[in-house]
């Protein structure tokens, strides 16, 4: 648990240091972060690569075959204009509205879906929250 507390502190610190001029995208990230934090039996890892990306990677505690069930990346190539890329394994979610981009072999060698958010959009965030919950549910048994 101490390790998770350290990761949560690292993510919280990242959020606190987010530039004030981009509060809308910050809010989208926070909503997705809160969603994965609320999923029981979920642990987090956080990979910070300033100037490239900040990657939040949730994992269901029952997962054995994969290290994560999603990647929530803050793309940091332009820190004043960050955007989000949220990716999933293709066999862990559905995409009923076909909003995602299929990425053949693009997620740890497996087919995946990525959803990019360039502007704050409550509908997109809600859609991704549902995909996170779906992936978490499927991750419980893989």
ChimeraX attribute file (.defattr): number of C-alpha atoms within 10 A of each C-alpha:
attribute: neighborCount
match mode: 1-to-1
recipient: residues
	/A:1	7
	/A:2	7
	/A:3	11
	/A:4	13
	/A:5	11
	/A:6	12
	/A:7	18
	/A:8	18
	/A:9	12
	/A:10	16
	/A:11	22
	/A:12	14
	/A:13	11
	/A:14	12
	/A:15	15
	/A:16	11
	/A:17	9
	/A:18	16
	/A:19	13
	/A:20	10
	/A:21	10
	/A:22	16
	/A:23	13
	/A:24	13
	/A:25	21
	/A:26	20
	/A:27	16
	/A:28	20
	/A:29	23
	/A:30	14
	/A:31	17
	/A:32	19
	/A:33	20
	/A:34	11
	/A:35	15
	/A:36	24
	/A:37	15
	/A:38	11
	/A:39	15
	/A:40	10
	/A:41	13
	/A:42	21
	/A:43	19
	/A:44	20
	/A:45	20
	/A:46	17
	/A:47	14
	/A:48	17
	/A:49	12
	/A:50	11
	/A:51	11
	/A:52	14
	/A:53	21
	/A:54	20
	/A:55	21
	/A:56	24
	/A:57	22
	/A:58	23
	/A:59	24
	/A:60	26
	/A:61	17
	/A:62	12
	/A:63	17
	/A:64	13
	/A:65	9
	/A:66	12
	/A:67	15
	/A:68	24
	/A:69	26
	/A:70	28
	/A:71	22
	/A:72	25
	/A:73	23
	/A:74	24
	/A:75	21
	/A:76	18
	/A:77	13
	/A:78	11
	/A:79	16
	/A:80	12
	/A:81	14
	/A:82	20
	/A:83	23
	/A:84	24
	/A:85	17
	/A:86	23
	/A:87	26
	/A:88	27
	/A:89	24
	/A:90	20
	/A:91	12
	/A:92	19
	/A:93	21
	/A:94	15
	/A:95	13
	/A:96	8
	/A:97	7
	/A:98	10
	/A:99	14
	/A:100	18
	/A:101	13
	/A:102	17
	/A:103	17
	/A:104	12
	/A:105	12
	/A:106	16
	/A:107	17
	/A:108	11
	/A:109	10
	/A:110	13
	/A:111	15
	/A:112	22
	/A:113	25
	/A:114	22
	/A:115	19
	/A:116	18
	/A:117	18
	/A:118	13
	/A:119	15
	/A:120	18
	/A:121	13
	/A:122	12
	/A:123	9
	/A:124	16
	/A:125	17
	/A:126	14
	/A:127	15
	/A:128	21
	/A:129	18
	/A:130	15
	/A:131	20
	/A:132	26
	/A:133	17
	/A:134	15
	/A:135	23
	/A:136	26
	/A:137	16
	/A:138	16
	/A:139	23
	/A:140	16
	/A:141	12
	/A:142	13
